[in-house]
């Protein structure tokens, strides 16, 4: 890797020096490494984007339509039987993302982790989840042990060596939040403690559920998309009224001036009260994509907060995320113009809840959604239309971000990346698409939350001044951990020198793919031999109540609150369940749910899921919990699945249940001819066994240096006295308390050097 890295730097320097005609500009770029604009798309799998050859199939004629319908019947019976319905919705129009893809490099074989927090942790740590314990999306029940540790050498800490200033805007979901302060020991200052100079966003994993009272105007459930619709769209709609704004401002709105006055008011941060309705607007109610609770860690070390009733937190999230990103860039350019910067923008879209975006962000012929029921996840057509529009709205705002930041310019209607900006643009999805939004021919039953192709295969696009021969596709295996390496390579940092060997990095080089077009040829050999992904249960003092997700036919114990379960289209079986026959106290396990359901029992989410692949084959390992008499036994059983996979367009070979090569045979029954599945199975099993065995254990070491020493005692002292001694990275027995029992573990192992 080191040789490739050095070569990449030489090519980068040569390309950079050739991009400018005047010597002053060249000298400045030689002295200052490129800026980095890192854009993370939430729940956007590769199935969503035409620039990767997918985005959904739309029949151009009757013959093609008949062929597509036959494919649906044969390969995906859970898809819509009527191809003119949900499956036939045209792909999203994403000209901004497409332009960056055309002027950069498309990595067409990128894996992330199956859910957001593990993927996002790998971006900034370069290490697989089994090394960090960030194994699933972080919720309030999860201990600090399953959140990004302040002792990791995160990307902002790494880049600081080269003078970078760094910021995160929007969602990044690396920690707990104030919804459970006991498990969030660093509080609202957590992003600064993890190394960032600036943070303006939310610690939550996604927008809150939609407020179906539309700001207290009606009863819960009256307005399923969070705003008062028009009379043409709903019997309880309204065509005129008063738009109340936080702080006391108000204005009249009617259908004469606005297509949907209720939504237009919501876009402005207000609450629309129809004429003749006596209701006081409630600005304290969260409402999906149109409200937030923003935490701001300023560059000067001060902190601020904009709660939901604050006008700064109201309006469409994607717009606000772009506004705040541009505000920070303006601040940096004014105050620290001589420093390179890295800006990470975590867009919330297209995470649930799905909610119509402002029409001003959409193509002029966009479908009207005023009469939609956003809470009806069984209406797959409406769900996919809203997904499409939310992605198109995000693309609109990415265009604004690129242009107003000076990273791109317009040439007529087209967007042109500007290499003179000395900025590398990186766009990536954090995991596969969530089930209701998955596009044909991918598998909605094996999407986000699972290690199958639809759950982990994500788009990755990189454009920058060092890209040699843009508009290329890279088919080689790439992992989300590799972005950690790319960030370092862009800055000119040698990871072998900058990160101690005991940190066990899993990141591999990416820069040569940008600088050396030979990697785009079909016969070239990639840098990474195998790709790996995983998810499991985060560490918690107690499991979450059970929730059944019908779209997956699975019971999970992930969501701590009923509202979050139902926001994902789930049925709540915990305390206060409204399911008939469930006791008021609810059930405490999925085993109990299945005992209750009897013959209608559902699958139980595996406690551990992992997958590994090479160029042609993929091995999946699942550890499933066992039940006895309606109770979990505490044991699990390992099962394996083995698939042939590829990236063909428009219909790739993916890991559908019916394609499991082990379904009707033992491994030694696999054929040996052709690509030799039996040999590939044996090699992948050996690879995953070796990889998992490389995890380092060092009891009593909390700061990740693989030594138990005086520094660990000092760190334990800090966390045992702050945050009331609750959860921390020094809670070694994982009971939610940092106390004398944990100090005893340090004492028992004091002096150990696990590096030896």
Secondary structure as UniProt FT lines:
FT   HELIX           2..17
FT   HELIX           23..31
FT   STRAND          35..41
FT   TURN            42..43
FT   HELIX           46..48
FT   HELIX           50..52
FT   HELIX           62..75
FT   TURN            77..78
FT   TURN            83..84
FT   HELIX           86..88
FT   HELIX           95..102
FT   STRAND          105..111
FT   HELIX           116..125
FT   HELIX           129..132
FT   TURN            140..141
FT   HELIX           144..146
FT   TURN            150..151
FT   HELIX           155..159
FT   HELIX           160..162
FT   STRAND          165..171
FT   HELIX           178..183
FT   TURN            185..186
FT   HELIX           187..189
FT   HELIX           190..193
FT   TURN            194..195
FT   STRAND          198..202
FT   TURN            212..217
FT   TURN            220..221
FT   TURN            224..225
FT   TURN            231..233
FT   TURN            235..236
FT   STRAND          240..244
FT   TURN            246..247
FT   STRAND          250..254
FT   TURN            255..257
FT   HELIX           261..267
FT   TURN            268..269
FT   STRAND          271..274
FT   TURN            275..276
FT   TURN            283..284
FT   HELIX           288..290
FT   STRAND          294..297
FT   TURN            299..300
FT   STRAND          303..306
FT   TURN            308..309
FT   HELIX           311..313
FT   HELIX           317..335
FT   TURN            337..338
FT   STRAND          341..346
FT   TURN            349..350
FT   HELIX           359..361
FT   TURN            364..365
FT   TURN            370..371
FT   TURN            374..375
FT   TURN            377..378
FT   HELIX           380..404
FT   TURN            405..406
FT   STRAND          408..411
FT   TURN            412..413
FT   STRAND          414..417
FT   HELIX           419..421
FT   STRAND          423..429
FT   HELIX           435..437
FT   TURN            440..441
FT   HELIX           444..446
FT   TURN            448..449
FT   HELIX           453..456
FT   STRAND          457..463
FT   TURN            465..466
FT   STRAND          472..474
FT   STRAND          478..479
FT   TURN            480..481
FT   HELIX           482..491
FT   HELIX           495..498
FT   HELIX           501..503
FT   HELIX           511..515
FT   HELIX           517..520
FT   TURN            522..523
FT   STRAND          531..536
FT   STRAND          547..549
FT   TURN            550..553
FT   STRAND          554..556
FT   HELIX           562..567
FT   TURN            568..569
FT   STRAND          570..572
FT   TURN            575..576
FT   TURN            580..581
FT   TURN            584..585
FT   HELIX           590..597
FT   HELIX           598..600
FT   STRAND          603..604
FT   STRAND          608..613
FT   STRAND          617..628
FT   TURN            629..630
FT   STRAND          631..644
FT   HELIX           657..659
FT   TURN            661..664
FT   HELIX           667..669
FT   TURN            674..675
FT   HELIX           677..693
FT   TURN            699..700
FT   HELIX           710..721
FT   HELIX           723..725
FT   TURN            729..730
FT   TURN            732..733
FT   HELIX           740..749
FT   TURN            750..751
FT   TURN            754..755
//
